[in-house]
Amino acid sequence: MAPLNVLMVGTGEYTTGFVGGGMSGSDKKVGVVGLTLFDLRRRGKVGNLSMVGTSGQKFPAIRQHLDKNITKVYNGLDTSFKSFPPGDKRDPEAYKAAIDALSPGDAVTIFTPDTTHFPIALYAIERKIHVLITKPAVQLLEHHQKLLEESRKHGVFVFIEHHKRFDPAYADARHRAKNLGDFNYFYSYMSQPKSQLETFKAWAGIDSDISYYLNSHHIDVNESMVPDYKPVKVTASAAKGIATDLGCAEQTEDTITLLVNWEKKNDPSKLATGVYTASWTAPQKAGVHSNQYFHYMASKGEIRTNQAKRGYDVTEDDAAEKGSFYMKYAPDEEGNFAGQGGYGYVSFEKFVDGVTALKEGKATLDDLDNRGLPTLKNTLATGAILQAGRKSLDEKRSVEIGQKDGIWSLR
């Protein structure tokens, strides 16, 4: 079978590492999506590549950036792609023409503002295109369930890019949790320095918040560790004042904490508590780009993990520690890209392999769900918790999560 053709929707930091006219200052200096797919093409798993943004005017600079920082660094790695919209044209709906240029069975990756995920994904699904969406999948539980319904109707694989599932330590924790008895308590913290708000200022607090952006990581990890439990109530609290002083919208929260009550599905007398905190106003000199850790406690044991430095610490003037376990950018001894083991890369390869297995008849959509991958079905609780958290903040009350006949709702 021919390798998978992929369209990259979104041309920003995560896809290309190109932000504000130059290289990103974060831990994604040359991006994740583009570099990973260029290398998967080199390995024969991916075929034709295309990319779509809202403005064709950016592409000459993006191509120059990719040539300088990828092709010339990784032994001539091919970074060619077809771009949409053409020329200097600006078109917020250019994704439609780009998706129309694909064939059923091809795939798209969606790394765009949260509010755009649903219409783009739905447009692709209705044309029998497989879809990878950055987290959060969507902002509304209703939209999440609609995408799940349509993906089943059209027989396509939809994968949510919850890469922390493939972090080696987190993956081991998920496995060990199976033997630790009943879930009792989970606490997590994840942060990024306030400098990231320069990149996110256009949408921070307007189109999305820090809970959707960062809490989504650990909520998904917790959901994947406790398949026998369901979330039943969410109470949110937020801190404000720093982001607004940096020029963000007045309603922008700095730090959001979600308190979630979980209940065992077959024994409502067994309850658990999850506390998830996310911040994008951490100190510039925190010594690491992203602090990320959690504590999981169950009836027969507990797990603690701190994934910020992992005993590997590099200090540079005016630079925070970057996560080499996420994306390893150092080339191998022959000069080729050698980051295939980074969990950021693994996440995309899992999607490509899943689509290929489905197309070759080696797996069904049910099989892919049962593998514990972050599919739409396997991330429903995360979607419900994230929207309930936003609703709790906006309405200043606790929000209950209900399920009836397989349909989730908030009340």
Beta strands, then each sheet from edge to edge (+ up, - down):
strand 1: 4-9
strand 2: 18-19
strand 3: 22-23
strand 4: 46-52
strand 5: 82-84
strand 6: 107-110
strand 7: 130-134
strand 8: 158-161
strand 9: 183-193
strand 10: 229-239
strand 11: 255-264
strand 12: 267-282
strand 13: 292-298
strand 14: 301-306
strand 15: 399-404
strand 16: 407-410
sheet 1: 5+ 4+ 1+ 6+ 7+ 8+
sheet 2: 2+ 3-
sheet 3: 14+ 13- 9+ 12+ 11- 10+ 15- 16+
end
